[in-house]
Amino acid sequence: MAEVGVAMAGTATETSTGALYGRFVGPLLSTDAGSDAEQLSQLTLTALGQASLRRHWPLVSGALEGLAGQLQRRDPRLELSLFGCRFANPVGLAAGFDKNAVAAGIWHCFGFGFAELGTVTWQPQAGNPRPRLFRLAAERAALNRMGFNNSGAQAVRRTLERQQLPSPGQRPAVLGINLGKSKLTSLELAPDDYAASLEVLAPLADYAVVNVSSPNTPGLRDLQEETLLRRLVERLRRLPGCPPLLVKIAPDLEDDAIDAIARMAYEEGLAGVIAVNTSLSRLGLEQRRLAQTGRTLAEEAGGLSGAPLRGRALEVLRRLRATAGPALPLIGVGGIDSPQVAWERISAGASLVQLYTGWIYEGPDLVPRILEGLQHQLDVHGLPHIGAAVGCGLPWQA
Ligand SMILES: Cc1cc2nc3c(=O)[nH]c(=O)nc-3n(C[C@H](O)[C@H](O)[C@H](O)COP(=O)(O)O)c2cc1C
């Protein structure tokens, strides 16, 4: 049976999906401790996982078509081809939401042009003790120290196979797989650990990401050091069938280190760089207390995401663009929660953008809102397609 089809373009007004989300989920997200953040995500993913497995059943397929009809915005001007992948639009789901790839078959129904699955490690991991995900509702932010909880590369492969996805290149949304180092593997053996995961998952991935930037696996960020990163990337690229390879970096790097990665990525012919992961800096929220623990953010471990990360994420992106030039594709992520912010990132040099924390707070309507906002900017600036907007430096115009 054909993949769930794409329906008409709707309007920027609230969809019924958005209204339901606002009514039932919104209140749960409006306070820090109103509901357990991780439990809520897990519940959602369980439901989405079942829907993905059964997406060809008439009832499920009907519901997904309805969802797609509301949230997708088909427009050839928003399509783009990058590192051999064809994206229906430049807005993607960031890594960490669908860690075990359970809903890989249906992310396009939410309007996304691509979804990044994982982080997946070679060994199955339980992650850090709970609570490990905290909402900072007033700041539209989150703190997490999940620690790469995932079922391991081999199980994730089986999960993907069970969903009987179309082959890479044939999918309604591009699927990237984000890879991390298993906690028990030393830095010395990290290249073999990543390589084992990639060997198992490469046939199912449109692209792969070397995640060397999660703050919650001790020592992982050391792999951002130029020599170590080059060794890691070279090891992975030697694997037969290695998909286009990107590197995801931290917002906490010094300028020199960002420059070194940009140059390395360019020289090694990497498919791109993803900027940024969550931050170890507290970005002005040092004294903010977590409702669940009573401790301040300065005292808590974990990475900060959402609105407070926005400024730094943009700075890092700009730096990468200035050093690597327009030939190296960049993916912008961090604090994107409106069409304006998405445009600003693309205008500064991101070919694609990803959403996580903003999507949770704003709800599913954020994707069509962003897509419509991008269409509008193309109109007002007289640009023919979204590729022409990448790095154009033009401001958002109402
Ligand atoms: C709960 C949570 C879990 C995350 N897990 C991962 C992960 O497994 N791998 C990864 O590369 N990034 C992970 N991220 C980082 C996001 O992909 C993204 O880079 C970051 O949150 C900044 O984007 P945002 O401000 O839109 O959330 C996670 C973020 C959150 C909030």
The ligand as an SDF file (V2000), in Angstrom:
LIG
                    3D

 31 33  0  0  0  0  0  0  0  0999 V2000
   15.1480   15.4590   26.2640 C   0  0  0  0  0  0  0  0  0  0  0  0
   16.1750   15.6900   25.2140 C   0  0  0  0  0  0  0  0  0  0  0  0
   16.9180   14.6210   24.7550 C   0  0  0  0  0  0  0  0  0  0  0  0
   17.8890   14.8160   23.7630 C   0  0  0  0  0  0  0  0  0  0  0  0
   18.5880   13.7490   23.2980 N   0  0  0  0  0  0  0  0  0  0  0  0
   19.4920   13.9200   22.3020 C   0  0  0  0  0  0  0  0  0  0  0  0
   20.1770   12.8230   21.7550 C   0  0  0  0  0  0  0  0  0  0  0  0
   19.9520   11.6760   22.1420 O   0  0  0  0  0  0  0  0  0  0  0  0
   21.0770   13.0610   20.7780 N   0  0  0  0  0  0  0  0  0  0  0  0
   21.3370   14.3300   20.2980 C   0  0  0  0  0  0  0  0  0  0  0  0
   22.1600   14.4850   19.3920 O   0  0  0  0  0  0  0  0  0  0  0  0
   20.6710   15.3870   20.7940 N   0  0  0  0  0  0  0  0  0  0  0  0
   19.7650   15.2140   21.7740 C   0  0  0  0  0  0  0  0  0  0  0  0
   19.0900   16.2860   22.2660 N   0  0  0  0  0  0  0  0  0  0  0  0
   19.4320   17.6310   21.7580 C   0  0  0  0  0  0  0  0  0  0  0  0
   18.4940   18.1140   20.6500 C   0  0  0  0  0  0  0  0  0  0  0  0
   18.5690   17.2990   19.5150 O   0  0  0  0  0  0  0  0  0  0  0  0
   18.8570   19.5500   20.2550 C   0  0  0  0  0  0  0  0  0  0  0  0
   20.1410   19.5720   19.7100 O   0  0  0  0  0  0  0  0  0  0  0  0
   18.8230   20.5250   21.4430 C   0  0  0  0  0  0  0  0  0  0  0  0
   17.7860   20.1950   22.3210 O   0  0  0  0  0  0  0  0  0  0  0  0
   18.6520   21.9730   21.0040 C   0  0  0  0  0  0  0  0  0  0  0  0
   17.4450   22.1420   20.2840 O   0  0  0  0  0  0  0  0  0  0  0  0
   16.0850   22.7210   20.9770 P   0  0  0  0  0  0  0  0  0  0  0  0
   16.4700   23.9660   21.6970 O   0  0  0  0  0  0  0  0  0  0  0  0
   15.1490   22.9060   19.8290 O   0  0  0  0  0  0  0  0  0  0  0  0
   15.6180   21.6560   21.9130 O   0  0  0  0  0  0  0  0  0  0  0  0
   18.1200   16.1080   23.2500 C   0  0  0  0  0  0  0  0  0  0  0  0
   17.3560   17.1950   23.7300 C   0  0  0  0  0  0  0  0  0  0  0  0
   16.3950   17.0040   24.6910 C   0  0  0  0  0  0  0  0  0  0  0  0
   15.5950   18.1810   25.1780 C   0  0  0  0  0  0  0  0  0  0  0  0
  1  2  1  0
  2  3  1  0
  2 30  2  0
  3  4  2  0
  4  5  1  0
  4 28  1  0
  5  6  2  0
  6  7  1  0
  6 13  1  0
  7  8  2  0
  7  9  1  0
  9 10  1  0
 10 11  2  0
 10 12  1  0
 12 13  2  0
 13 14  1  0
 14 15  1  0
 14 28  1  0
 15 16  1  0
 16 17  1  0
 16 18  1  0
 18 19  1  0
 18 20  1  0
 20 21  1  0
 20 22  1  0
 22 23  1  0
 23 24  1  0
 24 25  2  0
 24 26  1  0
 24 27  1  0
 28 29  2  0
 29 30  1  0
 30 31  1  0
M  END
$$$$
